[in-house]
Amino acid sequence: MSKYDELKKKAYEANMRIDELGLVLFTFGNASAADRDQAVFAIKPSGVSYDVLKPQDMVVLDFDGNILEGDKRPSSDTKTHAVLYKHWPETGGIVHTHSTYATAWAQTLRDIPILGTTHADHLTVDVPCTPPMADEMIRGDYEYQTGMQILNLFEERKLSCKEVEMVLVGSHAPFTWGKSAEKAVYNSAVLEQLAEMAYISLQIEPSVFRMKQTLITKHYDRKHGKDAYYGQK
C-alpha cells in the first residue's frame, strides 16, 4: 500500500475515461490528478498503451516535476502539467489530448468563436489559442515553456483559469483542467464538441456572426451565476 494509491486511482480513471470517450488515439494524450494537501500529482506514464495501463503504473511527482513514486518514465507533457498546478492552485486535474477537431483549430492558430448556446453554457469567451511558440522556447525546456505559454496567454488576455478551463496550444493541441480530474475530462469532451460544432457552422455559413452578448450572459449565468437555476439543488 502507498499513501498515493487513491491519487493514482483517480489519475488512472481519468486516463481510461478520455480513451473511452474517443478523445485519444493510441497514446496521443494524458490525464493527471492532483492532491493539494500533499502537493503532488499523478500522471500517465509515457507511451504506455491504454489497453495495458494499470493504476499502479501512474507516476507521482511534486509540482516542480520531481518523481516521488513510480518506476516508469512519466508522460512527456509532465512539465506542462507541473507548471499549471504550481501556478493555478485551484486546479485539481489536467487533461491533454490530440482530439481531432480541437487539434485542427489549434493547428490553424485560431480561437474557437462563441457561436451558440452550447458554448455559452460553459464559458463567455472564445476558446483561446496561444500564438506560435518562440524559437528560443522551443529549443529550450520545451514542455516547461508550453506551460508558460499557456500562463502568459491567460495573463495577457486577463482570463481566469477558474472561468476558462480550456485552451488550444497553437500548432499543437488542447489542454483542459478543472477542480478535479473528472472535471478536466468533462471539459476535454466539451471542448471537442465545441470545436466540431464551430467547424460545421462555419462550413454551412462562413460569415456566421458571433452570438449576442445578452444570450451569452443568459446561458452562462443560468448554470454558473449567483442565481443559477440549471440542474437540481
C-alpha positions in Angstrom: 0.0 0.0 0.0 1.1 3.5 -0.7 -0.2 6.9 0.5 -0.6 7.8 -3.1 -2.9 4.8 -4.1 -6.1 6.8 -4.1 -4.5 9.6 -6.2 -3.1 7.0 -8.7 -6.6 5.5 -9.0 -8.1 8.9 -9.8 -5.4 9.6 -12.5 -5.9 6.1 -13.9 -9.7 6.5 -14.1 -9.3 9.9 -15.8 -6.9 8.4 -18.4 -9.2 5.5 -19.1 -12.2 7.8 -19.5 -10.6 10.0 -22.2 -9.8 6.8 -24.0 -13.4 5.6 -23.7 -14.7 9.0 -24.9 -12.6 8.7 -28.1 -10.5 11.7 -27.2 -7.2 9.9 -27.7 -5.7 7.7 -30.4 -3.1 5.1 -29.4 -1.1 7.0 -26.7 -1.7 10.6 -28.0 -2.8 12.1 -24.7 -2.6 12.0 -20.9 -4.5 13.0 -17.8 -3.3 13.8 -14.3 -4.9 14.2 -10.9 -3.5 16.4 -8.1 -3.6 16.1 -4.3 -3.3 19.6 -3.0 -2.9 18.5 0.7 0.2 16.5 -0.3 1.3 19.0 -3.0 1.7 16.1 -5.6 0.1 14.9 -8.8 -0.1 11.5 -10.5 0.1 11.2 -14.3 0.1 8.6 -17.0 3.5 7.0 -17.9 4.9 7.9 -21.3 4.0 5.7 -24.3 2.0 3.1 -22.4 -1.0 1.8 -24.3 -4.4 2.2 -22.6 -5.2 -1.5 -23.0 -2.4 -2.5 -20.6 -2.5 0.5 -18.3 -2.9 -0.1 -14.6 -3.4 2.2 -11.6 0.0 1.2 -10.2 1.6 2.4 -13.4 0.8 6.1 -12.6 3.8 8.2 -11.7 3.6 10.6 -8.8 5.5 13.9 -8.8 5.7 17.1 -6.9 4.8 20.4 -8.5 8.4 21.0 -9.6 8.2 17.8 -11.6 10.4 15.7 -9.3 9.4 12.0 -9.3 8.3 10.8 -5.8 6.9 7.3 -6.7 6.8 5.2 -9.8 9.2 3.0 -11.8 8.2 4.3 -15.3 9.0 7.4 -17.2 6.2 9.9 -16.8 4.3 11.5 -19.7 6.4 13.7 -22.0 4.0 16.5 -21.1 4.6 16.2 -17.4 6.4 19.6 -17.0 3.4 21.3 -18.6 1.1 19.8 -16.0 3.5 20.7 -13.2 3.7 24.4 -14.3 -0.1 24.7 -14.3 -0.5 23.0 -11.0 2.2 25.2 -9.4 0.7 28.5 -10.7 -3.0 27.7 -10.5 -3.8 26.3 -7.0 -7.5 25.9 -7.8 -6.6 23.2 -10.3 -7.1 19.5 -9.3 -6.9 17.8 -12.7 -5.4 18.3 -16.1 -6.1 16.6 -19.5 -4.1 16.9 -22.7 -5.3 15.2 -25.9 -4.9 15.5 -29.6 -8.6 15.1 -30.2 -9.4 15.7 -33.9 -11.4 19.0 -34.1 -9.8 20.8 -31.2 -6.4 20.0 -32.5 -7.4 21.1 -36.0 -8.3 24.5 -34.6 -5.0 24.6 -32.7 -3.2 23.9 -36.0 -4.9 26.9 -37.6 -3.8 29.2 -34.7 -7.4 30.3 -34.3 -9.6 30.8 -31.3 -12.8 28.8 -31.4 -15.5 31.5 -31.7 -18.5 31.5 -29.4 -21.4 30.9 -31.9 -24.1 29.2 -29.9 -25.6 28.4 -26.5 -23.7 25.1 -26.0 -20.5 27.2 -25.9 -22.1 29.8 -23.7 -23.2 27.2 -21.2 -19.6 26.6 -20.4 -17.7 29.9 -20.9 -18.4 33.5 -22.0 -15.5 33.9 -24.4 -14.0 32.3 -27.4 -11.8 29.3 -26.6 -8.3 30.9 -26.6 -5.5 29.7 -28.8 -1.9 30.6 -28.0 0.4 32.2 -30.7 3.2 30.1 -32.1 6.0 29.4 -29.6 9.1 31.5 -29.9 12.2 29.6 -31.3 14.2 30.0 -28.1 11.3 28.5 -26.1 11.1 25.5 -28.5 14.9 24.9 -28.3 14.9 25.3 -24.5 12.9 23.4 -21.9 10.0 22.8 -24.4 7.4 21.2 -22.1 8.0 23.7 -19.3 7.7 26.5 -21.8 4.4 25.1 -23.1 3.0 25.6 -19.6 4.5 29.1 -19.5 3.0 29.8 -22.9 -0.5 29.0 -21.5 0.1 31.1 -18.4 1.3 34.1 -20.5 -1.8 33.9 -22.7 -4.1 34.0 -19.8 -2.2 36.9 -18.2 -2.2 38.9 -21.5 -5.9 38.4 -22.1 -6.8 38.8 -18.4 -8.6 35.4 -18.4 -9.4 33.4 -15.2 -8.4 29.8 -15.1 -11.5 29.2 -12.9 -13.8 30.5 -15.6 -11.9 29.4 -18.7 -10.9 25.8 -18.2 -9.6 25.1 -21.7 -7.0 26.3 -24.1 -5.6 25.5 -27.5 -1.8 25.5 -27.7 -1.0 26.9 -31.2 0.2 24.4 -33.7 -0.1 21.7 -31.0 -3.3 20.6 -29.3 -5.7 21.3 -26.4 -5.3 21.3 -22.7 -8.2 21.3 -20.2 -8.3 21.4 -16.4 -10.7 21.7 -13.6 -11.2 21.4 -9.8 -10.9 17.6 -10.2 -9.6 15.1 -12.8 -13.2 14.2 -13.6 -14.0 17.9 -14.4 -10.9 18.1 -16.5 -12.1 15.1 -18.5 -15.6 16.7 -18.8 -14.0 19.9 -20.1 -12.0 18.0 -22.7 -15.1 16.3 -24.1 -17.0 19.6 -24.1 -14.1 21.3 -25.9 -14.0 18.7 -28.7 -17.8 19.1 -29.1 -17.5 22.9 -29.3 -14.7 22.6 -31.8 -16.6 20.3 -34.1 -19.8 22.4 -33.9 -18.0 25.6 -34.7 -16.3 23.9 -37.6 -19.6 22.6 -39.0 -21.3 26.0 -38.5 -18.5 27.8 -40.5 -18.9 25.2 -43.3 -22.6 26.0 -43.5 -22.1 29.8 -43.3 -18.5 31.1 -43.4 -19.7 34.6 -42.3 -21.7 33.4 -39.3 -21.9 36.0 -36.6 -20.6 35.7 -33.0 -23.7 35.2 -30.8 -25.3 38.1 -29.0 -23.8 39.1 -25.7 -27.2 39.1 -23.9 -27.7 35.4 -24.9 -24.1 34.5 -23.9 -24.7 36.1 -20.4 -28.1 34.4 -20.0 -26.9 30.9 -20.8 -23.7 31.2 -18.7 -25.5 32.7 -15.7 -28.3 30.2 -15.6 -25.7 27.5 -15.0 -22.9 29.4 -13.2 -24.3 32.7 -11.9 -25.3 33.5 -8.3 -29.0 32.9 -9.2 -28.3 29.8 -11.3 -31.3 27.5 -11.8 -29.9 24.8 -14.1 -30.0 21.3 -12.6 -31.1 20.2 -9.1 -30.4 21.8 -5.8 
